[in-house]
Amino acid sequence: MLRKFLNQFTLFNLMVIALMAALGIAVKSVIVPLVQLLTGPLYIPGGVVAGGVYMMFLVLAASLTRMRGAATLCGLVQGIMVLIIGIAGSHGVLSILSYTLTGLAVDLLLLILRHKGCCALCCFLGGMAANLTGTLVVNAAFFSLPPVPLVLSLAAGALSGGLGGLLAWSITKQLRKFGVVKT
């Protein structure tokens, strides 16, 4: 079954997914500490606001490949990378679950909308779904924020994720315009 799932992707698609996974992890390790300087005093986890930037890569994986399951596969690869590399802020084995669920949220949303990362709206909503999922999973597993900070975190996460999705759409549009990725 796994082989059948992976066989639907071309080698180029798998390379794009791997690249998006690696870029997402690299960007996360740089941007989260910077954002935490601003969000710490508000009791909002830095990953919630920064999530829009690094969740963008899940949306990019889906949008650039236009393949069902690309964001989930990208999230799974990210979770495995974080676990193996041991990046600071890793949540151990739960990293695989939290990263995969964010990708799954993107894929499920695109499936429900019957889109494939093909327009600004579905990318916006995909980024929002990924970041909200990540916020909820990490809060449930680690933070257990009180209601007011949780609502603030979810609102910030929704906005940040949506803006990250729009950035992903903008990047996809430019890459298609220059023929780097085929339509």
Backbone as ProteinMPNN parsed JSONL, in Angstrom:
{"seq_chain_A": "MLRKFLNQFTLFNLMVIALMAALGIAVKSVIVPLVQLLTGPLYIPGGVVAGGVYMMFLVLAASLTRMRGAATLCGLVQGIMVLIIGIAGSHGVLSILSYTLTGLAVDLLLLILRHKGCCALCCFLGGMAANLTGTLVVNAAFFSLPPVPLVLSLAAGALSGGLGGLLAWSITKQLRKFGVVKT", "coords_chain_A": {"N_chain_A": [[0.815, -1.189, 0.0], [1.93, 1.245, 0.822], [3.913, 1.438, -1.084], [2.359, 1.674, -3.406], [1.158, 4.139, -2.897], [3.452, 5.837, -2.897], [4.351, 5.42, -5.494], [2.751, 6.985, -7.091], [3.923, 9.427, -7.204], [6.252, 11.341, -9.063], [9.823, 11.208, -9.564], [10.779, 13.807, -9.554], [8.677, 15.103, -8.166], [8.975, 13.9, -5.621], [11.485, 14.874, -4.978], [10.945, 17.608, -4.805], [9.175, 17.58, -2.626], [10.885, 16.613, -0.596], [12.758, 18.693, -0.572], [11.131, 20.848, 0.212], [10.441, 19.963, 2.76], [12.944, 19.975, 4.053], [13.648, 22.704, 3.823], [11.576, 23.849, 5.31], [12.15, 22.933, 7.936], [14.696, 24.061, 8.294], [14.145, 26.832, 8.113], [12.391, 27.093, 10.248], [14.02, 26.672, 12.502], [15.462, 28.994, 12.563], [13.661, 31.172, 12.54], [11.788, 30.88, 14.688], [13.074, 31.402, 17.274], [13.511, 34.165, 16.967], [10.924, 35.224, 16.733], [9.903, 34.51, 19.197], [10.891, 36.392, 20.916], [9.103, 38.484, 20.676], [6.588, 37.316, 21.165], [6.734, 35.989, 23.595], [6.341, 37.628, 26.015], [3.57, 37.882, 25.812], [2.586, 35.466, 26.424], [2.205, 33.702, 24.343], [3.033, 30.942, 22.493], [5.991, 30.976, 20.541], [6.148, 29.473, 18.194], [3.578, 29.467, 17.198], [3.023, 31.938, 15.934], [5.23, 32.131, 14.23], [4.732, 29.895, 12.797], [3.248, 30.282, 10.46], [5.146, 30.923, 8.58], [6.86, 28.644, 8.414], [5.01, 26.606, 7.998], [4.198, 27.191, 5.551], [5.737, 25.759, 3.771], [4.631, 23.232, 3.669], [2.26, 23.752, 2.344], [3.377, 24.66, -0.014], [4.541, 22.26, -0.945], [2.251, 20.787, -1.579], [1.078, 22.51, -3.446], [3.012, 22.889, -5.458], [3.429, 20.314, -6.451], [0.891, 19.424, -6.939], [-0.317, 17.098, -6.094], [-2.23, 14.666, -4.395], [-1.744, 14.044, -1.001], [0.817, 15.031, -0.832], [1.482, 17.108, 0.985], [1.123, 15.791, 3.414], [3.067, 13.789, 3.225], [5.309, 15.438, 3.118], [5.164, 16.597, 5.687], [5.522, 14.288, 7.24], [8.147, 13.571, 6.509], [9.446, 15.824, 7.535], [8.95, 15.463, 10.309], [10.371, 13.075, 10.784], [12.929, 13.925, 10.128], [13.378, 15.893, 12.128], [13.311, 14.283, 14.385], [15.489, 12.536, 13.938], [17.681, 14.282, 13.52], [17.593, 15.757, 15.822], [16.88, 18.368, 16.502], [16.783, 21.371, 18.41], [14.047, 21.934, 20.569], [12.617, 19.844, 19.734], [10.044, 17.465, 20.069], [10.431, 14.85, 20.675], [9.334, 11.547, 19.891], [6.749, 12.333, 19.451], [7.02, 14.357, 17.655], [6.922, 13.314, 15.077], [4.219, 12.703, 14.861], [3.003, 15.269, 15.28], [4.062, 16.858, 13.178], [3.262, 15.375, 10.936], [0.472, 15.437, 11.163], [-0.079, 18.136, 10.672], [0.532, 18.373, 7.962], [-1.329, 16.559, 6.996], [-3.661, 17.923, 7.602], [-3.592, 19.984, 5.719], [-3.784, 18.488, 3.323], [-6.274, 17.204, 3.697], [-8.007, 19.412, 3.816], [-7.667, 20.454, 1.219], [-8.637, 18.288, -0.22], [-11.34, 18.245, 0.607], [-12.142, 20.725, -0.384], [-11.797, 20.186, -2.997], [-9.544, 21.008, -4.405], [-6.136, 21.63, -5.42], [-4.047, 23.124, -4.31], [-4.187, 25.226, -6.022], [-5.024, 27.841, -6.163], [-5.197, 31.152, -4.692], [-7.004, 31.231, -2.544], [-7.374, 28.521, -1.662], [-4.771, 27.934, -0.905], [-4.376, 29.838, 1.118], [-6.299, 28.955, 3.005], [-5.286, 26.395, 3.396], [-2.772, 26.886, 4.615], [-3.724, 28.073, 6.919], [-5.187, 25.939, 8.06], [-3.104, 24.109, 8.54], [-1.472, 25.495, 10.416], [-3.284, 25.97, 12.513], [-3.863, 23.341, 13.25], [-1.316, 22.461, 14.066], [-0.931, 24.209, 16.234], [-3.02, 23.416, 17.965], [-2.37, 20.689, 18.44], [0.208, 20.796, 19.629], [-0.405, 22.394, 21.831], [-2.236, 20.739, 23.204], [-0.599, 18.562, 23.803], [1.628, 19.623, 25.192], [1.55, 22.357, 26.232], [-0.972, 23.175, 27.416], [-2.507, 25.6, 27.607], [-4.261, 28.248, 29.315], [-7.727, 29.242, 28.752], [-7.971, 31.981, 27.597], [-5.284, 32.778, 26.645], [-5.045, 30.598, 24.895], [-7.08, 31.001, 22.974], [-6.149, 33.408, 21.941], [-3.728, 32.475, 20.89], [-4.691, 30.679, 18.937], [-6.04, 32.464, 17.233], [-3.91, 34.108, 16.404], [-2.385, 32.12, 15.211], [-4.093, 31.268, 13.134], [-4.223, 33.559, 11.5], [-1.478, 33.951, 10.918], [-0.866, 31.476, 9.683], [-2.597, 31.563, 7.457], [-1.545, 33.781, 6.077], [0.986, 32.776, 5.514], [0.214, 30.741, 3.768], [-0.727, 32.293, 1.638], [1.693, 33.433, 0.856], [2.961, 31.124, -0.003], [1.356, 30.551, -2.233], [1.961, 32.75, -3.84], [4.694, 32.301, -4.341], [4.519, 29.851, -5.705], [3.082, 30.656, -7.968], [4.945, 32.366, -9.206], [7.05, 30.558, -9.734], [5.805, 28.869, -11.557], [5.275, 30.683, -13.581], [7.833, 31.231, -14.535], [8.462, 28.803, -15.543], [9.69, 26.863, -13.991], [8.316, 24.952, -12.592], [5.924, 22.777, -13.878], [2.52, 23.299, -14.963]], "CA_chain_A": [[0.0, 0.0, 0.0], [2.843, 2.382, 0.859], [4.573, 1.492, -2.389], [1.378, 2.193, -4.357], [1.035, 5.566, -2.608], [4.661, 6.534, -3.339], [4.501, 5.283, -6.943], [2.009, 8.031, -7.793], [4.778, 10.601, -7.297], [7.442, 11.241, -9.907], [11.062, 11.5, -8.845], [10.809, 15.261, -9.384], [7.745, 15.412, -7.077], [9.588, 13.485, -4.361], [12.576, 15.818, -4.701], [10.302, 18.853, -4.362], [8.661, 17.338, -1.274], [12.045, 16.544, 0.308], [13.312, 20.042, -0.477], [10.215, 21.662, 1.019], [10.576, 19.497, 4.145], [14.219, 20.473, 4.582], [13.567, 24.164, 3.96], [10.684, 24.149, 6.427], [12.879, 22.707, 9.187], [15.769, 25.053, 8.386], [13.548, 28.139, 8.384], [11.812, 27.06, 11.593], [15.056, 26.798, 13.524], [15.951, 30.379, 12.571], [12.625, 32.18, 12.77], [11.071, 30.733, 15.963], [13.692, 32.182, 18.362], [13.311, 35.603, 16.742], [9.524, 35.541, 17.017], [9.676, 34.326, 20.628], [11.198, 37.655, 21.59], [7.89, 39.306, 20.659], [5.394, 36.619, 21.662], [6.954, 35.497, 24.96], [5.639, 38.419, 27.032], [2.115, 37.736, 25.663], [2.3, 34.062, 26.729], [1.849, 32.992, 23.114], [4.217, 30.213, 22.017], [6.561, 31.574, 19.327], [5.851, 28.642, 17.03], [2.241, 29.775, 16.695], [3.125, 33.063, 14.998], [6.221, 31.772, 13.213], [4.219, 28.75, 12.05], [2.814, 30.681, 9.124], [6.291, 30.903, 7.667], [7.367, 27.303, 8.115], [3.912, 25.77, 7.475], [4.117, 27.549, 4.14], [6.413, 24.748, 2.966], [3.669, 22.141, 3.458], [1.368, 24.227, 1.284], [4.185, 24.651, -1.241], [4.666, 20.872, -1.417], [0.975, 20.434, -2.22], [0.814, 23.395, -4.576], [3.987, 22.68, -6.54], [3.273, 18.98, -7.046], [-0.532, 19.219, -7.233], [-0.566, 15.681, -5.832], [-2.865, 14.34, -3.115], [-0.833, 13.407, -0.059], [2.149, 15.65, -0.857], [1.71, 17.844, 2.237], [1.257, 14.792, 4.478], [4.392, 13.195, 3.052], [6.262, 16.48, 3.507], [5.123, 16.674, 7.143], [6.134, 13.064, 7.767], [9.591, 13.703, 6.318], [9.896, 16.812, 8.516], [8.941, 14.834, 11.628], [11.479, 12.121, 10.849], [14.165, 14.72, 10.16], [13.508, 16.51, 13.453], [13.617, 13.214, 15.321], [16.829, 12.017, 13.684], [18.685, 15.332, 13.693], [17.551, 16.192, 17.214], [16.834, 19.829, 16.541], [16.28, 21.925, 19.671], [12.598, 22.138, 20.506], [11.992, 18.611, 19.28], [9.165, 16.867, 21.061], [10.653, 13.414, 20.651], [8.556, 10.761, 18.934], [5.541, 13.093, 19.132], [7.314, 15.224, 16.511], [6.427, 12.662, 13.865], [2.777, 12.879, 14.859], [2.596, 16.669, 15.118], [4.409, 17.333, 11.842], [2.443, 14.673, 9.951], [-0.905, 15.918, 11.263], [-0.209, 19.447, 10.016], [0.466, 18.096, 6.526], [-2.607, 15.898, 6.752], [-4.692, 18.97, 7.634], [-3.557, 20.646, 4.408], [-4.313, 17.561, 2.314], [-7.717, 17.006, 3.917], [-8.708, 20.63, 3.412], [-7.655, 20.518, -0.242], [-9.541, 17.241, -0.69], [-12.71, 18.707, 0.855], [-12.406, 21.829, -1.316], [-11.543, 19.686, -4.354], [-8.485, 21.842, -4.974], [-4.801, 21.04, -5.304], [-3.103, 24.222, -4.132], [-4.241, 25.841, -7.347], [-5.46, 29.234, -6.119], [-4.834, 31.862, -3.471], [-7.919, 30.891, -1.45], [-7.098, 27.201, -1.088], [-3.467, 28.014, -0.233], [-4.617, 30.579, 2.354], [-6.989, 28.058, 3.926], [-4.368, 25.296, 3.707], [-1.833, 27.384, 5.616], [-4.485, 28.275, 8.146], [-5.483, 24.609, 8.611], [-1.853, 23.532, 9.046], [-1.013, 26.171, 11.624], [-4.248, 25.71, 13.584], [-3.648, 21.962, 13.683], [-0.067, 22.447, 14.835], [-1.166, 24.911, 17.496], [-3.857, 22.575, 18.829], [-1.655, 19.468, 18.823], [1.274, 21.136, 20.571], [-1.032, 22.85, 23.066], [-2.806, 19.581, 23.892], [0.46, 17.666, 24.266], [2.679, 20.211, 26.016], [1.358, 23.65, 26.882], [-2.22, 23.28, 28.183], [-2.739, 27.016, 27.882], [-5.592, 28.638, 29.786], [-8.599, 29.598, 27.618], [-7.709, 33.262, 26.916], [-4.089, 32.666, 25.802], [-5.271, 29.615, 23.828], [-7.851, 31.669, 21.922], [-5.208, 34.361, 21.331], [-2.796, 31.668, 20.095], [-5.399, 30.17, 17.76], [-6.283, 33.591, 16.332], [-2.619, 34.473, 15.804], [-2.001, 31.003, 14.348], [-4.924, 31.288, 11.927], [-3.766, 34.672, 10.654], [-0.117, 33.66, 10.469], [-0.927, 30.357, 8.734], [-3.217, 32.04, 6.221], [-0.58, 34.633, 5.36], [2.0, 31.858, 4.986], [-0.394, 30.093, 2.603], [-0.707, 33.275, 0.534], [3.08, 33.52, 0.403], [3.197, 29.897, -0.775], [0.684, 30.718, -3.528], [2.737, 33.725, -4.598], [5.918, 31.624, -4.793], [4.106, 28.87, -6.716], [2.713, 31.391, -9.18], [6.172, 32.831, -9.851], [7.786, 29.399, -10.252], [5.09, 28.417, -12.753], [5.443, 31.725, -14.598], [9.16, 31.093, -15.12], [8.608, 27.459, -16.091], [10.453, 25.973, -13.11], [7.386, 23.862, -12.311], [4.866, 22.715, -14.89], [1.163, 23.415, -14.453]], "C_chain_A": [[0.864, 1.261, 0.0], [3.523, 2.557, -0.493], [3.633, 2.083, -3.438], [1.202, 3.702, -4.175], [2.242, 6.334, -3.153], [4.851, 6.477, -4.85], [3.723, 6.341, -7.728], [2.849, 9.301, -7.981], [5.931, 10.335, -8.253], [8.666, 11.517, -9.042], [11.168, 13.001, -8.58], [9.892, 15.681, -8.233], [8.35, 15.065, -5.719], [10.746, 14.399, -3.978], [12.026, 17.156, -4.209], [9.81, 18.707, -2.929], [9.803, 17.307, -0.266], [12.666, 17.929, 0.504], [12.436, 20.938, 0.385], [10.306, 21.262, 2.497], [11.851, 20.059, 4.772], [14.193, 21.99, 4.782], [12.674, 24.565, 5.128], [11.379, 24.002, 7.768], [13.973, 23.751, 9.367], [15.224, 26.432, 8.755], [12.998, 28.189, 9.81], [12.875, 27.304, 12.655], [15.636, 28.21, 13.606], [14.877, 31.348, 13.032], [11.948, 32.085, 14.142], [11.751, 31.517, 17.096], [13.504, 33.694, 18.199], [11.888, 36.022, 17.113], [9.23, 35.429, 18.51], [10.017, 35.581, 21.429], [9.961, 38.544, 21.686], [6.711, 38.629, 21.344], [5.523, 36.142, 23.103], [6.214, 36.298, 26.022], [4.114, 38.304, 26.962], [1.645, 36.317, 25.997], [1.76, 33.302, 25.52], [3.104, 32.252, 22.663], [4.693, 30.774, 20.669], [6.253, 30.8, 18.062], [4.495, 28.925, 16.413], [2.306, 30.872, 15.637], [4.107, 32.733, 13.876], [5.724, 30.645, 12.324], [3.762, 29.087, 10.649], [3.936, 30.619, 8.115], [6.728, 29.479, 7.376], [6.275, 26.32, 7.707], [3.704, 26.046, 5.985], [4.72, 26.448, 3.26], [5.545, 23.505, 2.751], [2.717, 22.508, 2.321], [2.122, 24.251, -0.046], [4.332, 23.243, -1.805], [3.4, 20.455, -2.15], [0.764, 21.231, -3.501], [1.757, 23.142, -5.751], [3.808, 21.326, -7.219], [1.861, 18.733, -7.547], [-0.931, 17.748, -7.076], [-1.215, 15.517, -4.46], [-1.843, 13.622, -2.229], [0.54, 14.046, 0.011], [2.453, 16.384, 0.456], [1.889, 16.873, 3.406], [2.634, 14.148, 4.421], [5.477, 14.175, 3.471], [6.317, 16.596, 5.032], [5.765, 15.458, 7.801], [7.652, 13.13, 7.663], [10.159, 14.716, 7.317], [9.974, 16.198, 9.909], [10.09, 13.864, 11.811], [12.807, 12.87, 10.925], [14.411, 15.322, 11.544], [13.907, 15.458, 14.482], [15.058, 12.724, 15.165], [17.909, 13.06, 13.984], [18.725, 15.817, 15.137], [17.592, 17.698, 17.361], [16.256, 20.278, 17.872], [14.789, 22.214, 19.529], [11.872, 20.904, 20.0], [11.156, 18.033, 20.417], [9.274, 15.348, 21.048], [9.804, 12.738, 19.582], [7.267, 11.491, 18.56], [5.761, 14.061, 17.963], [6.77, 14.622, 15.225], [4.918, 12.864, 13.749], [2.389, 14.332, 14.577], [2.921, 17.208, 13.721], [3.524, 16.671, 10.78], [1.004, 15.179, 9.982], [-1.097, 17.277, 10.605], [-0.274, 19.284, 8.5], [-0.851, 17.449, 6.145], [-3.747, 16.913, 6.737], [-4.758, 19.704, 6.294], [-4.193, 19.753, 3.357], [-5.813, 17.336, 2.463], [-8.515, 18.229, 3.484], [-8.78, 20.723, 1.884], [-8.576, 19.454, -0.854], [-10.999, 17.671, -0.533], [-13.089, 19.81, -0.131], [-12.321, 21.398, -2.774], [-10.58, 20.593, -5.119], [-7.153, 21.13, -4.77], [-3.746, 22.121, -5.109], [-3.032, 25.067, -5.387], [-4.649, 27.311, -7.329], [-5.097, 29.842, -4.762], [-5.714, 31.438, -2.297], [-7.588, 29.535, -0.835], [-5.726, 27.165, -0.41], [-3.586, 28.752, 1.097], [-5.248, 29.66, 3.396], [-6.114, 26.868, 4.319], [-3.346, 25.697, 4.759], [-2.501, 27.577, 6.957], [-4.756, 26.922, 8.822], [-4.231, 23.979, 9.222], [-1.451, 24.177, 10.362], [-1.979, 25.995, 12.788], [-4.081, 24.293, 14.137], [-2.395, 21.855, 14.538], [-0.231, 23.095, 16.197], [-1.964, 24.037, 18.466], [-3.111, 21.336, 19.322], [-0.589, 19.772, 19.868], [0.683, 21.63, 21.896], [-1.575, 21.663, 23.863], [-1.711, 18.702, 24.504], [1.388, 18.302, 25.301], [2.276, 21.437, 26.835], [0.153, 23.72, 27.806], [-2.485, 24.732, 28.598], [-4.127, 27.245, 28.458], [-6.413, 29.165, 28.604], [-8.237, 30.894, 26.878], [-6.426, 33.211, 26.091], [-4.252, 31.657, 24.66], [-6.035, 30.247, 22.672], [-6.969, 32.677, 21.195], [-4.232, 33.613, 20.42], [-3.452, 31.16, 18.821], [-5.667, 31.282, 16.753], [-4.995, 34.005, 15.627], [-2.165, 33.385, 14.835], [-2.786, 30.974, 13.049], [-4.455, 32.375, 10.972], [-2.394, 34.386, 10.068], [-0.105, 32.544, 9.423], [-1.522, 30.768, 7.403], [-2.276, 32.894, 5.398], [0.564, 33.798, 4.776], [1.494, 31.125, 3.756], [-0.42, 31.013, 1.395], [0.7, 33.443, -0.023], [3.437, 32.288, -0.427], [2.569, 30.005, -2.161], [1.473, 31.67, -4.417], [4.017, 33.095, -5.162], [5.591, 30.621, -5.893], [3.807, 29.559, -8.044], [3.964, 31.854, -9.937], [6.97, 31.677, -10.457], [7.122, 28.849, -11.518], [5.288, 29.402, -13.9], [6.791, 31.571, -15.31], [9.455, 29.687, -15.611], [9.426, 26.51, -15.249], [9.624, 24.734, -12.781], [6.28, 23.922, -13.349], [3.5, 22.785, -14.226], [0.479, 22.083, -14.368]], "O_chain_A": [[0.581, 2.22, -0.718], [3.688, 3.674, -0.982], [4.051, 2.896, -4.262], [1.109, 4.449, -5.149], [2.076, 7.369, -3.799], [5.446, 7.384, -5.432], [4.007, 6.569, -8.904], [2.526, 10.147, -8.814], [6.514, 9.25, -8.257], [8.545, 12.003, -7.918], [11.599, 13.416, -7.504], [10.273, 16.517, -7.414], [8.249, 15.848, -4.774], [10.966, 14.669, -2.798], [12.587, 17.762, -3.297], [10.003, 19.605, -2.109], [9.702, 17.909, 0.803], [13.053, 18.289, 1.616], [12.947, 21.705, 1.2], [10.254, 22.119, 3.379], [11.828, 20.559, 5.897], [14.667, 22.493, 5.801], [12.982, 25.511, 5.853], [11.219, 24.85, 8.646], [14.16, 24.271, 10.467], [15.783, 27.116, 9.613], [13.124, 29.204, 10.495], [12.651, 28.059, 13.601], [16.237, 28.575, 14.616], [15.15, 32.248, 13.826], [11.569, 33.112, 14.705], [11.064, 32.236, 17.821], [13.356, 34.414, 19.186], [11.686, 37.063, 17.739], [8.399, 36.171, 19.034], [9.473, 35.792, 22.513], [9.79, 39.272, 22.664], [5.923, 39.286, 22.025], [4.51, 35.915, 23.766], [5.522, 35.712, 26.855], [3.432, 38.595, 27.944], [0.462, 36.002, 25.872], [0.959, 32.377, 25.661], [4.145, 32.88, 22.469], [3.886, 31.016, 19.771], [6.111, 31.381, 16.987], [4.282, 28.653, 15.231], [1.709, 30.745, 14.568], [3.843, 33.022, 12.709], [6.233, 30.454, 11.219], [3.878, 28.262, 9.743], [3.721, 30.304, 6.944], [6.946, 29.128, 6.216], [6.586, 25.285, 7.117], [3.114, 25.242, 5.263], [4.266, 26.23, 2.137], [5.71, 22.802, 1.754], [2.411, 21.688, 1.455], [1.562, 23.901, -1.085], [4.255, 23.053, -3.019], [3.466, 19.842, -3.215], [0.326, 20.69, -4.516], [1.336, 23.179, -6.907], [4.014, 21.204, -8.426], [1.647, 17.938, -8.462], [-1.763, 17.228, -7.82], [-0.803, 16.148, -3.487], [-1.165, 12.698, -2.676], [1.358, 13.642, 0.838], [3.564, 16.287, 0.976], [2.714, 17.109, 4.288], [3.291, 13.982, 5.449], [6.455, 13.786, 4.108], [7.403, 16.682, 5.605], [6.47, 15.586, 8.802], [8.362, 12.788, 8.609], [11.23, 14.495, 7.883], [10.962, 16.395, 10.616], [10.715, 13.829, 12.871], [13.697, 12.497, 11.689], [15.526, 15.263, 12.064], [14.744, 15.715, 15.348], [15.76, 12.524, 16.157], [18.918, 12.758, 14.62], [19.774, 16.24, 15.622], [18.263, 18.23, 18.245], [15.345, 19.644, 18.405], [14.335, 22.684, 18.485], [10.649, 20.915, 19.853], [11.535, 18.114, 21.585], [8.316, 14.648, 21.375], [9.584, 13.291, 18.505], [6.743, 11.289, 17.464], [4.799, 14.529, 17.353], [6.222, 15.332, 14.382], [4.405, 13.159, 12.67], [1.538, 14.592, 13.726], [2.119, 17.945, 13.148], [3.087, 17.329, 9.836], [0.383, 15.334, 8.93], [-2.156, 17.547, 10.039], [-1.043, 19.973, 7.83], [-1.423, 17.753, 5.098], [-4.689, 16.783, 5.955], [-5.842, 20.008, 5.796], [-5.043, 20.201, 2.587], [-6.539, 17.284, 1.471], [-9.57, 18.103, 2.861], [-9.832, 21.034, 1.326], [-9.216, 19.694, -1.878], [-11.803, 17.48, -1.446], [-14.205, 19.835, -0.65], [-12.716, 22.137, -3.676], [-10.772, 20.896, -6.296], [-7.066, 20.148, -4.034], [-2.662, 22.037, -5.686], [-1.97, 25.559, -5.769], [-4.624, 27.966, -8.371], [-4.741, 29.136, -3.82], [-5.225, 31.3, -1.176], [-7.527, 29.412, 0.388], [-5.542, 26.436, 0.564], [-2.978, 28.351, 2.088], [-4.786, 29.595, 4.535], [-6.193, 26.387, 5.449], [-3.08, 24.937, 5.691], [-1.921, 27.284, 8.002], [-4.571, 26.789, 10.032], [-4.293, 23.385, 10.299], [-1.125, 23.479, 11.322], [-1.546, 25.883, 13.934], [-4.151, 24.08, 15.347], [-2.408, 21.235, 15.601], [0.273, 22.586, 17.199], [-1.623, 23.934, 19.645], [-3.213, 20.977, 20.495], [-0.496, 19.079, 20.881], [1.211, 21.32, 22.964], [-1.386, 21.599, 25.078], [-1.882, 18.163, 25.597], [1.885, 17.612, 26.191], [2.627, 21.537, 28.01], [0.259, 24.284, 28.896], [-2.66, 25.038, 29.777], [-5.065, 26.52, 28.129], [-5.847, 29.498, 27.563], [-8.2, 30.901, 25.647], [-6.466, 33.573, 24.915], [-3.674, 31.832, 23.587], [-5.675, 30.048, 21.512], [-7.032, 32.789, 19.971], [-3.943, 34.064, 19.311], [-2.849, 31.201, 17.749], [-5.537, 31.069, 15.548], [-4.98, 34.225, 14.416], [-1.628, 33.682, 13.768], [-2.231, 30.693, 11.987], [-4.307, 32.136, 9.774], [-2.172, 34.558, 8.869], [0.578, 32.647, 8.404], [-1.026, 30.379, 6.346], [-2.208, 32.761, 4.177], [1.051, 34.079, 3.68], [2.246, 30.908, 2.805], [-0.169, 30.583, 0.269], [0.88, 33.579, -1.233], [4.134, 32.397, -1.436], [3.175, 29.598, -3.152], [1.633, 31.422, -5.612], [4.376, 33.327, -6.316], [6.298, 30.544, -6.898], [4.228, 29.099, -9.106], [4.03, 31.744, -11.161], [7.503, 31.799, -11.56], [7.809, 28.414, -12.443], [5.449, 29.0, -15.052], [6.887, 31.755, -16.524], [10.57, 29.402, -16.047], [9.824, 25.45, -15.732], [10.145, 23.621, -12.701], [5.763, 24.996, -13.66], [3.337, 22.384, -13.074], [-0.678, 22.009, -13.954]]}, "name": "protein", "num_of_chains": 1, "seq": "MLRKFLNQFTLFNLMVIALMAALGIAVKSVIVPLVQLLTGPLYIPGGVVAGGVYMMFLVLAASLTRMRGAATLCGLVQGIMVLIIGIAGSHGVLSILSYTLTGLAVDLLLLILRHKGCCALCCFLGGMAANLTGTLVVNAAFFSLPPVPLVLSLAAGALSGGLGGLLAWSITKQLRKFGVVKT"}
